[in-house]
Amino acid sequence: MNNVAEFIRIREQIESHAHDISKLLEGSTVAEPKVLLDQASGLLVQLTSMADNDIQVVAVGRLTRLLSSLRAKVDSMEKKKRPARKSRTAGDAS
């Protein structure tokens, strides 16, 4: 029974992190959501090893898809935030 309670606690932490990441992405920040996403991913690894019935496996699958979609959003936001590199043309070379 303790294992189930621990599974639920970790699942709720991941869901809370996912909610916070979504809110932070609306504000156009990247650093903080990335940290939360890394924490949530670590918790998901822990949760995956704890899953021992069909319902828990379904929950892990759902959370895996959720974090994957958030990772894609964070990565795309990060790419938008990076300054574009100036390309060297033949006229720029000294």
PDB file with one MODEL, atoms N, CA, C and O in Angstrom:
MODEL        1
ATOM      1  N   MET A   1       0.825  -1.195   0.000  1.00  0.00           N
ATOM      2  CA  MET A   1       0.000   0.000   0.000  1.00  0.00           C
ATOM      3  C   MET A   1       0.867   1.255   0.000  1.00  0.00           C
ATOM      4  O   MET A   1       0.506   2.257  -0.618  1.00  0.00           O
ATOM      5  N   ASN A   2       1.992   1.208   0.680  1.00  0.00           N
ATOM      6  CA  ASN A   2       2.893   2.356   0.731  1.00  0.00           C
ATOM      7  C   ASN A   2       3.423   2.682  -0.663  1.00  0.00           C
ATOM      8  O   ASN A   2       3.611   3.851  -0.998  1.00  0.00           O
ATOM      9  N   ASN A   3       3.666   1.642  -1.482  1.00  0.00           N
ATOM     10  CA  ASN A   3       4.157   1.831  -2.831  1.00  0.00           C
ATOM     11  C   ASN A   3       3.146   2.614  -3.675  1.00  0.00           C
ATOM     12  O   ASN A   3       3.535   3.460  -4.480  1.00  0.00           O
ATOM     13  N   VAL A   4       1.871   2.339  -3.497  1.00  0.00           N
ATOM     14  CA  VAL A   4       0.818   3.041  -4.231  1.00  0.00           C
ATOM     15  C   VAL A   4       0.775   4.509  -3.816  1.00  0.00           C
ATOM     16  O   VAL A   4       0.648   5.393  -4.663  1.00  0.00           O
ATOM     17  N   ALA A   5       0.878   4.764  -2.533  1.00  0.00           N
ATOM     18  CA  ALA A   5       0.859   6.147  -2.044  1.00  0.00           C
ATOM     19  C   ALA A   5       2.065   6.919  -2.579  1.00  0.00           C
ATOM     20  O   ALA A   5       1.940   8.086  -2.948  1.00  0.00           O
ATOM     21  N   GLU A   6       3.212   6.282  -2.623  1.00  0.00           N
ATOM     22  CA  GLU A   6       4.423   6.916  -3.157  1.00  0.00           C
ATOM     23  C   GLU A   6       4.272   7.170  -4.657  1.00  0.00           C
ATOM     24  O   GLU A   6       4.686   8.216  -5.155  1.00  0.00           O
ATOM     25  N   PHE A   7       3.686   6.223  -5.368  1.00  0.00           N
ATOM     26  CA  PHE A   7       3.443   6.380  -6.799  1.00  0.00           C
ATOM     27  C   PHE A   7       2.543   7.598  -7.040  1.00  0.00           C
ATOM     28  O   PHE A   7       2.823   8.417  -7.915  1.00  0.00           O
ATOM     29  N   ILE A   8       1.493   7.709  -6.282  1.00  0.00           N
ATOM     30  CA  ILE A   8       0.552   8.831  -6.421  1.00  0.00           C
ATOM     31  C   ILE A   8       1.240  10.152  -6.111  1.00  0.00           C
ATOM     32  O   ILE A   8       1.031  11.140  -6.815  1.00  0.00           O
ATOM     33  N   ARG A   9       2.055  10.177  -5.067  1.00  0.00           N
ATOM     34  CA  ARG A   9       2.755  11.410  -4.685  1.00  0.00           C
ATOM     35  C   ARG A   9       3.688  11.872  -5.809  1.00  0.00           C
ATOM     36  O   ARG A   9       3.720  13.056  -6.146  1.00  0.00           O
ATOM     37  N   ILE A  10       4.435  10.948  -6.379  1.00  0.00           N
ATOM     38  CA  ILE A  10       5.362  11.296  -7.453  1.00  0.00           C
ATOM     39  C   ILE A  10       4.591  11.720  -8.704  1.00  0.00           C
ATOM     40  O   ILE A  10       4.976  12.678  -9.374  1.00  0.00           O
ATOM     41  N   ARG A  11       3.505  11.010  -9.020  1.00  0.00           N
ATOM     42  CA  ARG A  11       2.677  11.364 -10.175  1.00  0.00           C
ATOM     43  C   ARG A  11       2.133  12.782 -10.035  1.00  0.00           C
ATOM     44  O   ARG A  11       2.130  13.553 -10.994  1.00  0.00           O
ATOM     45  N   GLU A  12       1.679  13.114  -8.843  1.00  0.00           N
ATOM     46  CA  GLU A  12       1.148  14.459  -8.597  1.00  0.00           C
ATOM     47  C   GLU A  12       2.243  15.522  -8.716  1.00  0.00           C
ATOM     48  O   GLU A  12       1.984  16.627  -9.193  1.00  0.00           O
ATOM     49  N   GLN A  13       3.456  15.196  -8.287  1.00  0.00           N
ATOM     50  CA  GLN A  13       4.582  16.127  -8.432  1.00  0.00           C
ATOM     51  C   GLN A  13       4.874  16.395  -9.909  1.00  0.00           C
ATOM     52  O   GLN A  13       5.094  17.538 -10.308  1.00  0.00           O
ATOM     53  N   ILE A  14       4.873  15.340 -10.711  1.00  0.00           N
ATOM     54  CA  ILE A  14       5.128  15.497 -12.138  1.00  0.00           C
ATOM     55  C   ILE A  14       4.035  16.341 -12.774  1.00  0.00           C
ATOM     56  O   ILE A  14       4.329  17.227 -13.578  1.00  0.00           O
ATOM     57  N   GLU A  15       2.792  16.083 -12.430  1.00  0.00           N
ATOM     58  CA  GLU A  15       1.677  16.855 -12.982  1.00  0.00           C
ATOM     59  C   GLU A  15       1.770  18.319 -12.558  1.00  0.00           C
ATOM     60  O   GLU A  15       1.467  19.213 -13.348  1.00  0.00           O
ATOM     61  N   SER A  16       2.179  18.565 -11.335  1.00  0.00           N
ATOM     62  CA  SER A  16       2.348  19.935 -10.856  1.00  0.00           C
ATOM     63  C   SER A  16       3.463  20.641 -11.625  1.00  0.00           C
ATOM     64  O   SER A  16       3.314  21.795 -12.027  1.00  0.00           O
ATOM     65  N   HIS A  17       4.575  19.944 -11.824  1.00  0.00           N
ATOM     66  CA  HIS A  17       5.680  20.516 -12.607  1.00  0.00           C
ATOM     67  C   HIS A  17       5.220  20.825 -14.033  1.00  0.00           C
ATOM     68  O   HIS A  17       5.555  21.873 -14.585  1.00  0.00           O
ATOM     69  N   ALA A  18       4.450  19.908 -14.624  1.00  0.00           N
ATOM     70  CA  ALA A  18       3.970  20.106 -15.996  1.00  0.00           C
ATOM     71  C   ALA A  18       3.078  21.347 -16.071  1.00  0.00           C
ATOM     72  O   ALA A  18       3.177  22.129 -17.017  1.00  0.00           O
ATOM     73  N   HIS A  19       2.228  21.522 -15.095  1.00  0.00           N
ATOM     74  CA  HIS A  19       1.359  22.701 -15.048  1.00  0.00           C
ATOM     75  C   HIS A  19       2.198  23.966 -14.917  1.00  0.00           C
ATOM     76  O   HIS A  19       1.951  24.949 -15.616  1.00  0.00           O
ATOM     77  N   ASP A  20       3.174  23.949 -14.040  1.00  0.00           N
ATOM     78  CA  ASP A  20       4.049  25.108 -13.846  1.00  0.00           C
ATOM     79  C   ASP A  20       4.849  25.419 -15.113  1.00  0.00           C
ATOM     80  O   ASP A  20       5.038  26.585 -15.461  1.00  0.00           O
ATOM     81  N   ILE A  21       5.312  24.391 -15.790  1.00  0.00           N
ATOM     82  CA  ILE A  21       6.072  24.585 -17.031  1.00  0.00           C
ATOM     83  C   ILE A  21       5.193  25.263 -18.069  1.00  0.00           C
ATOM     84  O   ILE A  21       5.632  26.193 -18.746  1.00  0.00           O
ATOM     85  N   SER A  22       3.959  24.805 -18.197  1.00  0.00           N
ATOM     86  CA  SER A  22       3.039  25.406 -19.169  1.00  0.00           C
ATOM     87  C   SER A  22       2.810  26.874 -18.874  1.00  0.00           C
ATOM     88  O   SER A  22       2.799  27.701 -19.785  1.00  0.00           O
ATOM     89  N   LYS A  23       2.627  27.198 -17.613  1.00  0.00           N
ATOM     90  CA  LYS A  23       2.411  28.601 -17.219  1.00  0.00           C
ATOM     91  C   LYS A  23       3.648  29.442 -17.500  1.00  0.00           C
ATOM     92  O   LYS A  23       3.534  30.566 -17.989  1.00  0.00           O
ATOM     93  N   LEU A  24       4.820  28.913 -17.197  1.00  0.00           N
ATOM     94  CA  LEU A  24       6.057  29.657 -17.422  1.00  0.00           C
ATOM     95  C   LEU A  24       6.332  29.857 -18.912  1.00  0.00           C
ATOM     96  O   LEU A  24       6.888  30.882 -19.305  1.00  0.00           O
ATOM     97  N   LEU A  25       5.953  28.901 -19.732  1.00  0.00           N
ATOM     98  CA  LEU A  25       6.161  29.041 -21.172  1.00  0.00           C
ATOM     99  C   LEU A  25       5.280  30.135 -21.763  1.00  0.00           C
ATOM    100  O   LEU A  25       5.641  30.760 -22.760  1.00  0.00           O
ATOM    101  N   GLU A  26       4.137  30.363 -21.152  1.00  0.00           N
ATOM    102  CA  GLU A  26       3.270  31.456 -21.595  1.00  0.00           C
ATOM    103  C   GLU A  26       3.955  32.799 -21.372  1.00  0.00           C
ATOM    104  O   GLU A  26       3.718  33.755 -22.111  1.00  0.00           O
ATOM    105  N   GLY A  27       4.799  32.866 -20.360  1.00  0.00           N
ATOM    106  CA  GLY A  27       5.523  34.090 -20.045  1.00  0.00           C
ATOM    107  C   GLY A  27       6.818  34.234 -20.816  1.00  0.00           C
ATOM    108  O   GLY A  27       7.585  35.164 -20.568  1.00  0.00           O
ATOM    109  N   SER A  28       7.070  33.342 -21.733  1.00  0.00           N
ATOM    110  CA  SER A  28       8.241  33.401 -22.618  1.00  0.00           C
ATOM    111  C   SER A  28       9.581  33.276 -21.898  1.00  0.00           C
ATOM    112  O   SER A  28      10.575  33.839 -22.358  1.00  0.00           O
ATOM    113  N   THR A  29       9.631  32.564 -20.798  1.00  0.00           N
ATOM    114  CA  THR A  29      10.914  32.291 -20.168  1.00  0.00           C
ATOM    115  C   THR A  29      11.298  30.853 -20.506  1.00  0.00           C
ATOM    116  O   THR A  29      10.429  30.006 -20.712  1.00  0.00           O
ATOM    117  N   VAL A  30      12.592  30.583 -20.562  1.00  0.00           N
ATOM    118  CA  VAL A  30      13.042  29.246 -20.949  1.00  0.00           C
ATOM    119  C   VAL A  30      13.836  28.561 -19.837  1.00  0.00           C
ATOM    120  O   VAL A  30      13.721  27.349 -19.660  1.00  0.00           O
ATOM    121  N   ALA A  31      14.625  29.305 -19.098  1.00  0.00           N
ATOM    122  CA  ALA A  31      15.529  28.703 -18.118  1.00  0.00           C
ATOM    123  C   ALA A  31      14.769  27.946 -17.028  1.00  0.00           C
ATOM    124  O   ALA A  31      15.085  26.792 -16.739  1.00  0.00           O
ATOM    125  N   GLU A  32      13.785  28.582 -16.430  1.00  0.00           N
ATOM    126  CA  GLU A  32      13.058  27.949 -15.334  1.00  0.00           C
ATOM    127  C   GLU A  32      12.257  26.721 -15.789  1.00  0.00           C
ATOM    128  O   GLU A  32      12.299  25.691 -15.117  1.00  0.00           O
ATOM    129  N   PRO A  33      11.528  26.801 -16.914  1.00  0.00           N
ATOM    130  CA  PRO A  33      10.825  25.594 -17.372  1.00  0.00           C
ATOM    131  C   PRO A  33      11.773  24.440 -17.678  1.00  0.00           C
ATOM    132  O   PRO A  33      11.426  23.276 -17.480  1.00  0.00           O
ATOM    133  N   LYS A  34      12.955  24.762 -18.153  1.00  0.00           N
ATOM    134  CA  LYS A  34      13.921  23.709 -18.475  1.00  0.00           C
ATOM    135  C   LYS A  34      14.351  22.975 -17.213  1.00  0.00           C
ATOM    136  O   LYS A  34      14.477  21.751 -17.220  1.00  0.00           O
ATOM    137  N   VAL A  35      14.576  23.709 -16.133  1.00  0.00           N
ATOM    138  CA  VAL A  35      14.954  23.098 -14.856  1.00  0.00           C
ATOM    139  C   VAL A  35      13.822  22.216 -14.338  1.00  0.00           C
ATOM    140  O   VAL A  35      14.052  21.086 -13.909  1.00  0.00           O
ATOM    141  N   LEU A  36      12.600  22.740 -14.381  1.00  0.00           N
ATOM    142  CA  LEU A  36      11.445  21.964 -13.924  1.00  0.00           C
ATOM    143  C   LEU A  36      11.248  20.723 -14.784  1.00  0.00           C
ATOM    144  O   LEU A  36      10.894  19.661 -14.272  1.00  0.00           O
ATOM    145  N   LEU A  37      11.472  20.850 -16.075  1.00  0.00           N
ATOM    146  CA  LEU A  37      11.323  19.719 -16.976  1.00  0.00           C
ATOM    147  C   LEU A  37      12.355  18.637 -16.664  1.00  0.00           C
ATOM    148  O   LEU A  37      12.042  17.447 -16.701  1.00  0.00           O
ATOM    149  N   ASP A  38      13.570  19.045 -16.361  1.00  0.00           N
ATOM    150  CA  ASP A  38      14.598  18.075 -15.981  1.00  0.00           C
ATOM    151  C   ASP A  38      14.231  17.362 -14.679  1.00  0.00           C
ATOM    152  O   ASP A  38      14.439  16.156 -14.546  1.00  0.00           O
ATOM    153  N   GLN A  39      13.687  18.110 -13.726  1.00  0.00           N
ATOM    154  CA  GLN A  39      13.253  17.506 -12.461  1.00  0.00           C
ATOM    155  C   GLN A  39      12.106  16.518 -12.700  1.00  0.00           C
ATOM    156  O   GLN A  39      12.101  15.411 -12.162  1.00  0.00           O
ATOM    157  N   ALA A  40      11.138  16.941 -13.516  1.00  0.00           N
ATOM    158  CA  ALA A  40       9.994  16.081 -13.813  1.00  0.00           C
ATOM    159  C   ALA A  40      10.439  14.819 -14.546  1.00  0.00           C
ATOM    160  O   ALA A  40       9.898  13.740 -14.302  1.00  0.00           O
ATOM    161  N   SER A  41      11.410  14.942 -15.433  1.00  0.00           N
ATOM    162  CA  SER A  41      11.924  13.777 -16.159  1.00  0.00           C
ATOM    163  C   SER A  41      12.595  12.790 -15.202  1.00  0.00           C
ATOM    164  O   SER A  41      12.452  11.576 -15.348  1.00  0.00           O
ATOM    165  N   GLY A  42      13.321  13.318 -14.231  1.00  0.00           N
ATOM    166  CA  GLY A  42      13.928  12.455 -13.219  1.00  0.00           C
ATOM    167  C   GLY A  42      12.884  11.722 -12.394  1.00  0.00           C
ATOM    168  O   GLY A  42      13.032  10.540 -12.087  1.00  0.00           O
ATOM    169  N   LEU A  43      11.821  12.443 -12.040  1.00  0.00           N
ATOM    170  CA  LEU A  43      10.727  11.817 -11.299  1.00  0.00           C
ATOM    171  C   LEU A  43      10.029  10.750 -12.149  1.00  0.00           C
ATOM    172  O   LEU A  43       9.602   9.718 -11.632  1.00  0.00           O
ATOM    173  N   LEU A  44       9.918  11.008 -13.450  1.00  0.00           N
ATOM    174  CA  LEU A  44       9.271  10.042 -14.341  1.00  0.00           C
ATOM    175  C   LEU A  44      10.071   8.747 -14.417  1.00  0.00           C
ATOM    176  O   LEU A  44       9.492   7.662 -14.471  1.00  0.00           O
ATOM    177  N   VAL A  45      11.380   8.851 -14.421  1.00  0.00           N
ATOM    178  CA  VAL A  45      12.226   7.650 -14.417  1.00  0.00           C
ATOM    179  C   VAL A  45      11.942   6.836 -13.156  1.00  0.00           C
ATOM    180  O   VAL A  45      11.813   5.612 -13.204  1.00  0.00           O
ATOM    181  N   GLN A  46      11.851   7.529 -12.047  1.00  0.00           N
ATOM    182  CA  GLN A  46      11.562   6.873 -10.770  1.00  0.00           C
ATOM    183  C   GLN A  46      10.177   6.226 -10.814  1.00  0.00           C
ATOM    184  O   GLN A  46       9.997   5.093 -10.369  1.00  0.00           O
ATOM    185  N   LEU A  47       9.203   6.957 -11.356  1.00  0.00           N
ATOM    186  CA  LEU A  47       7.833   6.467 -11.434  1.00  0.00           C
ATOM    187  C   LEU A  47       7.739   5.245 -12.349  1.00  0.00           C
ATOM    188  O   LEU A  47       7.012   4.296 -12.057  1.00  0.00           O
ATOM    189  N   THR A  48       8.471   5.278 -13.443  1.00  0.00           N
ATOM    190  CA  THR A  48       8.453   4.162 -14.392  1.00  0.00           C
ATOM    191  C   THR A  48       8.909   2.873 -13.728  1.00  0.00           C
ATOM    192  O   THR A  48       8.346   1.806 -13.974  1.00  0.00           O
ATOM    193  N   SER A  49       9.919   2.973 -12.896  1.00  0.00           N
ATOM    194  CA  SER A  49      10.420   1.766 -12.225  1.00  0.00           C
ATOM    195  C   SER A  49       9.445   1.251 -11.162  1.00  0.00           C
ATOM    196  O   SER A  49       9.514   0.088 -10.763  1.00  0.00           O
ATOM    197  N   MET A  50       8.543   2.115 -10.709  1.00  0.00           N
ATOM    198  CA  MET A  50       7.589   1.712  -9.677  1.00  0.00           C
ATOM    199  C   MET A  50       6.310   1.094 -10.248  1.00  0.00           C
ATOM    200  O   MET A  50       5.596   0.392  -9.532  1.00  0.00           O
ATOM    201  N   ALA A  51       6.013   1.342 -11.516  1.00  0.00           N
ATOM    202  CA  ALA A  51       4.757   0.883 -12.111  1.00  0.00           C
ATOM    203  C   ALA A  51       4.676  -0.638 -12.108  1.00  0.00           C
ATOM    204  O   ALA A  51       5.547  -1.323 -12.644  1.00  0.00           O
ATOM    205  N   ASP A  52       3.608  -1.155 -11.491  1.00  0.00           N
ATOM    206  CA  ASP A  52       3.481  -2.610 -11.431  1.00  0.00           C
ATOM    207  C   ASP A  52       2.072  -3.108 -11.744  1.00  0.00           C
ATOM    208  O   ASP A  52       1.769  -4.278 -11.512  1.00  0.00           O
ATOM    209  N   ASN A  53       1.207  -2.238 -12.269  1.00  0.00           N
ATOM    210  CA  ASN A  53      -0.096  -2.701 -12.736  1.00  0.00           C
ATOM    211  C   ASN A  53      -0.510  -1.872 -13.958  1.00  0.00           C
ATOM    212  O   ASN A  53       0.117  -0.862 -14.278  1.00  0.00           O
ATOM    213  N   ASP A  54      -1.561  -2.309 -14.625  1.00  0.00           N
ATOM    214  CA  ASP A  54      -1.966  -1.679 -15.886  1.00  0.00           C
ATOM    215  C   ASP A  54      -2.300  -0.199 -15.737  1.00  0.00           C
ATOM    216  O   ASP A  54      -1.958   0.600 -16.609  1.00  0.00           O
ATOM    217  N   ILE A  55      -2.948   0.167 -14.672  1.00  0.00           N
ATOM    218  CA  ILE A  55      -3.335   1.564 -14.460  1.00  0.00           C
ATOM    219  C   ILE A  55      -2.098   2.436 -14.296  1.00  0.00           C
ATOM    220  O   ILE A  55      -2.038   3.539 -14.840  1.00  0.00           O
ATOM    221  N   GLN A  56      -1.122   1.952 -13.557  1.00  0.00           N
ATOM    222  CA  GLN A  56       0.108   2.714 -13.370  1.00  0.00           C
ATOM    223  C   GLN A  56       0.902   2.814 -14.671  1.00  0.00           C
ATOM    224  O   GLN A  56       1.522   3.844 -14.937  1.00  0.00           O
ATOM    225  N   VAL A  57       0.891   1.775 -15.470  1.00  0.00           N
ATOM    226  CA  VAL A  57       1.579   1.805 -16.761  1.00  0.00           C
ATOM    227  C   VAL A  57       0.925   2.834 -17.678  1.00  0.00           C
ATOM    228  O   VAL A  57       1.621   3.560 -18.389  1.00  0.00           O
ATOM    229  N   VAL A  58      -0.396   2.904 -17.669  1.00  0.00           N
ATOM    230  CA  VAL A  58      -1.115   3.897 -18.470  1.00  0.00           C
ATOM    231  C   VAL A  58      -0.757   5.304 -17.993  1.00  0.00           C
ATOM    232  O   VAL A  58      -0.541   6.195 -18.814  1.00  0.00           O
ATOM    233  N   ALA A  59      -0.692   5.512 -16.689  1.00  0.00           N
ATOM    234  CA  ALA A  59      -0.336   6.824 -16.136  1.00  0.00           C
ATOM    235  C   ALA A  59       1.078   7.220 -16.554  1.00  0.00           C
ATOM    236  O   ALA A  59       1.319   8.376 -16.903  1.00  0.00           O
ATOM    237  N   VAL A  60       2.002   6.279 -16.521  1.00  0.00           N
ATOM    238  CA  VAL A  60       3.383   6.551 -16.932  1.00  0.00           C
ATOM    239  C   VAL A  60       3.419   6.918 -18.417  1.00  0.00           C
ATOM    240  O   VAL A  60       4.135   7.840 -18.808  1.00  0.00           O
ATOM    241  N   GLY A  61       2.667   6.216 -19.230  1.00  0.00           N
ATOM    242  CA  GLY A  61       2.609   6.523 -20.657  1.00  0.00           C
ATOM    243  C   GLY A  61       2.058   7.913 -20.919  1.00  0.00           C
ATOM    244  O   GLY A  61       2.582   8.645 -21.759  1.00  0.00           O
ATOM    245  N   ARG A  62       1.006   8.279 -20.206  1.00  0.00           N
ATOM    246  CA  ARG A  62       0.401   9.604 -20.352  1.00  0.00           C
ATOM    247  C   ARG A  62       1.382  10.687 -19.944  1.00  0.00           C
ATOM    248  O   ARG A  62       1.527  11.692 -20.640  1.00  0.00           O
ATOM    249  N   LEU A  63       2.053  10.491 -18.826  1.00  0.00           N
ATOM    250  CA  LEU A  63       3.025  11.478 -18.354  1.00  0.00           C
ATOM    251  C   LEU A  63       4.237  11.558 -19.278  1.00  0.00           C
ATOM    252  O   LEU A  63       4.809  12.632 -19.461  1.00  0.00           O
ATOM    253  N   THR A  64       4.627  10.435 -19.855  1.00  0.00           N
ATOM    254  CA  THR A  64       5.738  10.429 -20.799  1.00  0.00           C
ATOM    255  C   THR A  64       5.390  11.288 -22.019  1.00  0.00           C
ATOM    256  O   THR A  64       6.205  12.092 -22.473  1.00  0.00           O
ATOM    257  N   ARG A  65       4.185  11.112 -22.539  1.00  0.00           N
ATOM    258  CA  ARG A  65       3.748  11.920 -23.688  1.00  0.00           C
ATOM    259  C   ARG A  65       3.637  13.396 -23.323  1.00  0.00           C
ATOM    260  O   ARG A  65       3.997  14.265 -24.117  1.00  0.00           O
ATOM    261  N   LEU A  66       3.143  13.674 -22.134  1.00  0.00           N
ATOM    262  CA  LEU A  66       3.008  15.057 -21.675  1.00  0.00           C
ATOM    263  C   LEU A  66       4.370  15.737 -21.587  1.00  0.00           C
ATOM    264  O   LEU A  66       4.545  16.850 -22.083  1.00  0.00           O
ATOM    265  N   LEU A  67       5.328  15.072 -20.959  1.00  0.00           N
ATOM    266  CA  LEU A  67       6.658  15.664 -20.816  1.00  0.00           C
ATOM    267  C   LEU A  67       7.372  15.771 -22.166  1.00  0.00           C
ATOM    268  O   LEU A  67       8.149  16.700 -22.384  1.00  0.00           O
ATOM    269  N   SER A  68       7.114  14.836 -23.058  1.00  0.00           N
ATOM    270  CA  SER A  68       7.707  14.921 -24.400  1.00  0.00           C
ATOM    271  C   SER A  68       7.196  16.138 -25.152  1.00  0.00           C
ATOM    272  O   SER A  68       7.965  16.832 -25.815  1.00  0.00           O
ATOM    273  N   SER A  69       5.901  16.394 -25.049  1.00  0.00           N
ATOM    274  CA  SER A  69       5.347  17.571 -25.735  1.00  0.00           C
ATOM    275  C   SER A  69       5.860  18.853 -25.101  1.00  0.00           C
ATOM    276  O   SER A  69       6.117  19.829 -25.805  1.00  0.00           O
ATOM    277  N   LEU A  70       6.011  18.865 -23.784  1.00  0.00           N
ATOM    278  CA  LEU A  70       6.562  20.052 -23.124  1.00  0.00           C
ATOM    279  C   LEU A  70       8.030  20.241 -23.484  1.00  0.00           C
ATOM    280  O   LEU A  70       8.484  21.374 -23.643  1.00  0.00           O
ATOM    281  N   ARG A  71       8.776  19.149 -23.613  1.00  0.00           N
ATOM    282  CA  ARG A  71      10.183  19.237 -24.020  1.00  0.00           C
ATOM    283  C   ARG A  71      10.284  19.864 -25.418  1.00  0.00           C
ATOM    284  O   ARG A  71      11.161  20.691 -25.668  1.00  0.00           O
ATOM    285  N   ALA A  72       9.393  19.470 -26.314  1.00  0.00           N
ATOM    286  CA  ALA A  72       9.398  20.046 -27.667  1.00  0.00           C
ATOM    287  C   ALA A  72       9.109  21.543 -27.616  1.00  0.00           C
ATOM    288  O   ALA A  72       9.734  22.320 -28.338  1.00  0.00           O
ATOM    289  N   LYS A  73       8.171  21.951 -26.772  1.00  0.00           N
ATOM    290  CA  LYS A  73       7.855  23.375 -26.640  1.00  0.00           C
ATOM    291  C   LYS A  73       9.023  24.158 -26.053  1.00  0.00           C
ATOM    292  O   LYS A  73       9.336  25.255 -26.516  1.00  0.00           O
ATOM    293  N   VAL A  74       9.665  23.596 -25.035  1.00  0.00           N
ATOM    294  CA  VAL A  74      10.816  24.266 -24.420  1.00  0.00           C
ATOM    295  C   VAL A  74      11.945  24.385 -25.435  1.00  0.00           C
ATOM    296  O   VAL A  74      12.585  25.431 -25.537  1.00  0.00           O
ATOM    297  N   ASP A  75      12.190  23.309 -26.189  1.00  0.00           N
ATOM    298  CA  ASP A  75      13.250  23.341 -27.197  1.00  0.00           C
ATOM    299  C   ASP A  75      12.970  24.374 -28.275  1.00  0.00           C
ATOM    300  O   ASP A  75      13.880  25.081 -28.707  1.00  0.00           O
ATOM    301  N   SER A  76      11.720  24.469 -28.713  1.00  0.00           N
ATOM    302  CA  SER A  76      11.396  25.457 -29.750  1.00  0.00           C
ATOM    303  C   SER A  76      11.500  26.876 -29.210  1.00  0.00           C
ATOM    304  O   SER A  76      11.926  27.782 -29.926  1.00  0.00           O
ATOM    305  N   MET A  77      11.116  27.075 -27.955  1.00  0.00           N
ATOM    306  CA  MET A  77      11.257  28.400 -27.336  1.00  0.00           C
ATOM    307  C   MET A  77      12.730  28.763 -27.201  1.00  0.00           C
ATOM    308  O   MET A  77      13.119  29.913 -27.401  1.00  0.00           O
ATOM    309  N   GLU A  78      13.542  27.770 -26.861  1.00  0.00           N
ATOM    310  CA  GLU A  78      14.971  27.996 -26.692  1.00  0.00           C
ATOM    311  C   GLU A  78      15.602  28.396 -28.028  1.00  0.00           C
ATOM    312  O   GLU A  78      16.460  29.279 -28.070  1.00  0.00           O
ATOM    313  N   LYS A  79      15.185  27.758 -29.103  1.00  0.00           N
ATOM    314  CA  LYS A  79      15.714  28.091 -30.426  1.00  0.00           C
ATOM    315  C   LYS A  79      15.314  29.505 -30.831  1.00  0.00           C
ATOM    316  O   LYS A  79      16.089  30.213 -31.474  1.00  0.00           O
ATOM    317  N   LYS A  80      14.122  29.910 -30.463  1.00  0.00           N
ATOM    318  CA  LYS A  80      13.661  31.266 -30.786  1.00  0.00           C
ATOM    319  C   LYS A  80      14.451  32.317 -30.017  1.00  0.00           C
ATOM    320  O   LYS A  80      14.677  33.419 -30.516  1.00  0.00           O
ATOM    321  N   LYS A  81      14.869  31.975 -28.804  1.00  0.00           N
ATOM    322  CA  LYS A  81      15.571  32.929 -27.945  1.00  0.00           C
ATOM    323  C   LYS A  81      17.033  33.115 -28.334  1.00  0.00           C
ATOM    324  O   LYS A  81      17.619  34.157 -28.040  1.00  0.00           O
ATOM    325  N   ARG A  82      17.631  32.121 -28.991  1.00  0.00           N
ATOM    326  CA  ARG A  82      19.044  32.215 -29.358  1.00  0.00           C
ATOM    327  C   ARG A  82      19.231  33.299 -30.407  1.00  0.00           C
ATOM    328  O   ARG A  82      18.460  33.380 -31.363  1.00  0.00           O
ATOM    329  N   PRO A  83      20.239  34.120 -30.237  1.00  0.00           N
ATOM    330  CA  PRO A  83      20.499  35.135 -31.265  1.00  0.00           C
ATOM    331  C   PRO A  83      21.037  34.477 -32.531  1.00  0.00           C
ATOM    332  O   PRO A  83      21.784  33.500 -32.476  1.00  0.00           O
ATOM    333  N   ALA A  84      20.647  35.022 -33.643  1.00  0.00           N
ATOM    334  CA  ALA A  84      21.099  34.469 -34.915  1.00  0.00           C
ATOM    335  C   ALA A  84      22.571  34.792 -35.112  1.00  0.00           C
ATOM    336  O   ALA A  84      23.018  35.904 -34.830  1.00  0.00           O
ATOM    337  N   ARG A  85      23.309  33.822 -35.591  1.00  0.00           N
ATOM    338  CA  ARG A  85      24.726  34.043 -35.854  1.00  0.00           C
ATOM    339  C   ARG A  85      24.863  34.789 -37.167  1.00  0.00           C
ATOM    340  O   ARG A  85      24.135  34.530 -38.126  1.00  0.00           O
ATOM    341  N   LYS A  86      25.788  35.702 -37.197  1.00  0.00           N
ATOM    342  CA  LYS A  86      26.066  36.418 -38.432  1.00  0.00           C
ATOM    343  C   LYS A  86      26.848  35.483 -39.342  1.00  0.00           C
ATOM    344  O   LYS A  86      27.810  34.841 -38.920  1.00  0.00           O
ATOM    345  N   SER A  87      26.427  35.419 -40.567  1.00  0.00           N
ATOM    346  CA  SER A  87      27.156  34.568 -41.497  1.00  0.00           C
ATOM    347  C   SER A  87      28.287  35.361 -42.127  1.00  0.00           C
ATOM    348  O   SER A  87      28.162  36.557 -42.389  1.00  0.00           O
ATOM    349  N   ARG A  88      29.358  34.692 -42.355  1.00  0.00           N
ATOM    350  CA  ARG A  88      30.509  35.343 -42.984  1.00  0.00           C
ATOM    351  C   ARG A  88      30.332  35.231 -44.498  1.00  0.00           C
ATOM    352  O   ARG A  88      30.161  34.141 -45.045  1.00  0.00           O
ATOM    353  N   THR A  89      30.376  36.353 -45.137  1.00  0.00           N
ATOM    354  CA  THR A  89      30.325  36.357 -46.601  1.00  0.00           C
ATOM    355  C   THR A  89      31.696  36.686 -47.119  1.00  0.00           C
ATOM    356  O   THR A  89      32.580  37.062 -46.349  1.00  0.00           O
ATOM    357  N   ALA A  90      31.887  36.550 -48.410  1.00  0.00           N
ATOM    358  CA  ALA A  90      33.196  36.814 -49.006  1.00  0.00           C
ATOM    359  C   ALA A  90      33.631  38.242 -48.770  1.00  0.00           C
ATOM    360  O   ALA A  90      34.829  38.502 -48.655  1.00  0.00           O
ATOM    361  N   GLY A  91      32.699  39.176 -48.693  1.00  0.00           N
ATOM    362  CA  GLY A  91      33.037  40.586 -48.462  1.00  0.00           C
ATOM    363  C   GLY A  91      33.458  40.868 -47.033  1.00  0.00           C
ATOM    364  O   GLY A  91      34.164  41.846 -46.788  1.00  0.00           O
ATOM    365  N   ASP A  92      33.033  40.016 -46.056  1.00  0.00           N
ATOM    366  CA  ASP A  92      33.357  40.243 -44.646  1.00  0.00           C
ATOM    367  C   ASP A  92      34.757  39.743 -44.303  1.00  0.00           C
ATOM    368  O   ASP A  92      35.367  40.244 -43.358  1.00  0.00           O
ATOM    369  N   ALA A  93      35.275  38.780 -45.036  1.00  0.00           N
ATOM    370  CA  ALA A  93      36.564  38.169 -44.688  1.00  0.00           C
ATOM    371  C   ALA A  93      37.697  39.168 -44.830  1.00  0.00           C
ATOM    372  O   ALA A  93      37.767  39.907 -45.812  1.00  0.00           O
ATOM    373  N   SER A  94      38.578  39.185 -43.852  1.00  0.00           N
ATOM    374  CA  SER A  94      39.708  40.118 -43.884  1.00  0.00           C
ATOM    375  C   SER A  94      40.967  39.425 -44.266  1.00  0.00           C
ATOM    376  O   SER A  94      42.021  40.057 -44.343  1.00  0.00           O
TER     377      SER A  94
ENDMDL
END
